[in-house]
């Protein structure tokens, strides 16, 4: 622990700027959030990638979204084995305690985790096959998705697998009993999204056609 250091100066300066402006202008709202607790309408499961800025994409304020980030926005299947499950714990808390009404999986273009899965499954990244690789074992969740895109032209595989990551996570979410119950009671909806970082595009998963379509064509008003 002796190697832990104070914040770098640029972060200290940014914090001081935020405290003097954004916080000072909205201090009553922050106090209300602290005193009354959070009531987010939606949970968003997105990638750790620093280029994916969920609150900016949707213009969200603090307290609106319960956000969980991990490598390649993956959700593992329901496995109540007593082990450590950070993503599953976040999902459980959001659905059973916070009672969110929307659960969103957000994938993105140029995902490094998905590319790692492609490389691993195609034999180009043997280090990820090692049992000691946390990234490799996490990306095992997406191996079935790789089987569905492996015969596509190589240039099309990354984008296709990024969307498979979203679909795989949606399928795995439905293996959780409390999610299935909430869906049956119509108090929760699932949504799959994929964003193109460079173009600023956003697509949603259409399960009826097993495809992704631009959000602008969505007729949903939920």
C-alpha positions in Angstrom: 0.0 0.0 0.0 3.0 2.3 0.4 3.0 2.7 -3.4 -0.4 4.4 -3.4 0.0 8.1 -4.2 -2.1 11.2 -4.0 -4.1 12.2 -7.1 -2.1 13.7 -10.0 -2.4 17.5 -10.2 -4.5 17.6 -13.4 -7.2 15.6 -11.7 -7.1 17.8 -8.6 -7.5 20.9 -10.8 -10.5 19.3 -12.6 -12.1 18.4 -9.3 -11.7 21.9 -7.9 -13.2 23.3 -11.1 -16.2 21.0 -10.9 -16.7 21.8 -7.2 -16.6 25.5 -7.9 -19.0 25.4 -10.9 -21.2 22.4 -11.6 -21.5 21.4 -7.9 -22.0 24.9 -6.6 -24.7 25.6 -9.2 -26.6 22.4 -8.4 -25.7 21.7 -4.8 -29.4 21.4 -3.8 -29.8 18.6 -6.3 -26.7 16.8 -5.1 -28.0 17.0 -1.5 -31.3 15.6 -2.5 -29.7 12.7 -4.3 -27.6 12.0 -1.2 -30.5 12.2 1.2 -33.3 10.5 -0.8 -31.1 7.8 -2.5 -31.0 6.8 -6.1 -34.0 6.0 -8.3 -32.5 5.3 -11.7 -35.0 4.3 -14.4 -32.5 2.3 -16.3 -29.4 0.1 -15.9 -26.8 0.3 -18.7 -24.2 -2.4 -19.1 -21.4 -1.0 -21.3 -17.8 -1.5 -22.1 -14.9 -0.2 -20.0 -13.6 1.5 -23.2 -12.9 5.1 -22.3 -14.5 6.2 -25.6 -17.9 5.0 -24.6 -19.5 7.8 -22.7 -23.0 6.6 -21.8 -24.3 9.7 -20.0 -23.2 11.9 -22.9 -24.9 9.7 -25.6 -28.2 10.0 -23.8 -27.7 13.5 -22.2 -28.3 11.9 -18.7 -27.9 13.7 -15.4 -26.6 12.1 -12.2 -29.1 9.7 -10.7 -30.7 8.7 -14.0 -28.6 5.6 -14.9 -27.2 2.8 -12.9 -24.1 2.0 -15.0 -22.0 -1.1 -14.9 -18.9 -1.4 -17.1 -16.8 -4.4 -18.0 -14.7 -5.7 -20.8 -16.8 -5.9 -24.0 -20.1 -5.3 -22.2 -20.6 -9.0 -21.5 -23.0 -10.6 -19.1 -22.2 -14.2 -18.0 -25.0 -16.8 -17.7 -26.7 -17.3 -14.3 -24.2 -19.2 -12.2 -25.1 -19.3 -8.4 -21.9 -21.1 -7.5 -20.9 -18.9 -4.5 -17.9 -17.4 -6.5 -17.2 -13.8 -7.2 -19.6 -12.4 -9.8 -19.4 -8.6 -10.1 -21.6 -8.2 -13.2 -24.2 -10.6 -11.9 -24.2 -8.8 -8.5 -24.7 -5.4 -10.3 -27.6 -6.8 -12.3 -29.2 -8.4 -9.3 -29.0 -5.1 -7.3 -30.4 -3.1 -10.2 -33.4 -5.3 -10.8 -34.3 -6.5 -7.3 -33.4 -3.6 -5.2 -33.4 -0.5 -7.4 -36.3 -1.8 -9.5 -35.1 -0.4 -12.7 -37.6 -0.6 -15.5 -35.1 -0.8 -18.4 -32.0 -2.9 -18.7 -29.8 -1.9 -21.6 -26.7 -3.6 -23.1 -24.6 -1.2 -25.1 -21.9 -2.5 -27.4 -19.6 -0.4 -29.6 -17.4 -0.3 -32.6 -13.6 -1.0 -32.5 -14.0 -2.9 -29.3 -10.6 -4.2 -28.1 -12.1 -6.9 -26.0 -14.0 -8.3 -28.9 -10.9 -8.1 -31.1 -9.1 -10.1 -28.4 -11.8 -12.7 -28.6 -11.4 -12.9 -32.4 -7.7 -13.3 -32.1 -7.9 -15.9 -29.3 -10.5 -18.0 -31.0 -8.7 -17.9 -34.4 -5.4 -18.9 -32.8 -3.7 -15.5 -33.1 -3.4 -14.8 -29.4 -2.3 -18.0 -27.5 -1.5 -16.0 -24.4 -5.2 -15.4 -24.0 -5.8 -19.1 -24.0 -3.7 -19.5 -20.8 -5.7 -20.2 -17.6 -4.0 -17.3 -15.9 -5.5 -14.7 -18.4 -8.4 -12.9 -16.8 -9.2 -11.3 -20.2 -9.2 -14.7 -22.0 -11.4 -16.4 -19.5 -13.8 -13.5 -19.5 -14.0 -13.5 -23.3 -14.9 -17.2 -23.2 -18.4 -15.9 -22.7 -18.3 -14.8 -26.3 -16.9 -18.0 -27.9 -20.3 -19.2 -29.1 -20.7 -15.8 -30.9 -17.4 -16.3 -32.6 -18.7 -19.6 -34.1 -21.5 -17.6 -35.7 -19.3 -15.1 -37.4 -16.2 -17.1 -38.2 -17.3 -17.8 -41.8 -17.8 -14.1 -42.6 -15.2 -12.1 -44.6 -12.4 -11.3 -42.2 -13.1 -7.5 -42.4 -16.7 -8.0 -41.4 -16.0 -10.2 -38.4 -15.1 -7.6 -35.7 -18.3 -5.6 -36.2 -20.4 -8.7 -36.4 -18.9 -10.1 -33.2 -19.4 -6.8 -31.4 -23.1 -7.2 -32.1 -23.0 -10.8 -31.1 -21.6 -9.7 -27.7 -24.8 -7.6 -27.2 -27.0 -10.5 -28.3 -25.1 -13.0 -26.1 -25.5 -10.8 -23.1 -29.2 -10.4 -23.7 -29.6 -14.1 -23.9 -27.6 -14.7 -20.7 -29.6 -12.0 -18.9 -32.7 -14.1 -19.6 -31.2 -17.0 -17.7 -31.5 -15.1 -14.4 -34.7 -16.1 -12.6 -35.4 -12.7 -11.2 -35.1 -11.1 -14.6 -37.4 -13.7 -16.2 -39.9 -13.0 -13.5 -39.7 -9.2 -14.0 -40.1 -9.7 -17.8 -43.2 -12.0 -17.2 -44.7 -9.4 -14.9 -44.0 -6.7 -17.5 -42.1 -4.5 -15.0 -38.8 -4.7 -16.9 -37.8 -4.4 -20.5 -34.5 -5.5 -22.2 -32.8 -3.5 -24.9 -29.7 -4.2 -27.0 -27.8 -1.3 -28.5 -24.6 -0.8 -30.5 -22.9 2.5 -31.1 -20.5 3.5 -33.9 -17.9 5.7 -32.1 -16.6 7.5 -35.1 -19.9 8.2 -36.8 -21.9 8.8 -33.7 -24.5 6.2 -34.9 -26.7 4.2 -32.6 -28.4 0.9 -33.5 -30.9 -1.2 -31.6 -31.4 -5.0 -31.7 -34.6 -6.2 -33.4 -35.2 -9.7 -32.1 -37.9 -10.4 -34.7 -35.4 -10.1 -37.5 -32.3 -10.9 -35.5 -30.7 -7.7 -36.8 -29.6 -4.3 -35.7 -31.4 -1.2 -37.0 -30.8 2.6 -36.7 -32.4 3.9 -33.5 -34.1 6.6 -35.7 -36.3 3.9 -37.2 -37.5 2.6 -33.9 -41.2 3.1 -33.2 -40.8 2.3 -29.5 -42.2 4.9 -27.1 -41.6 2.9 -23.9 
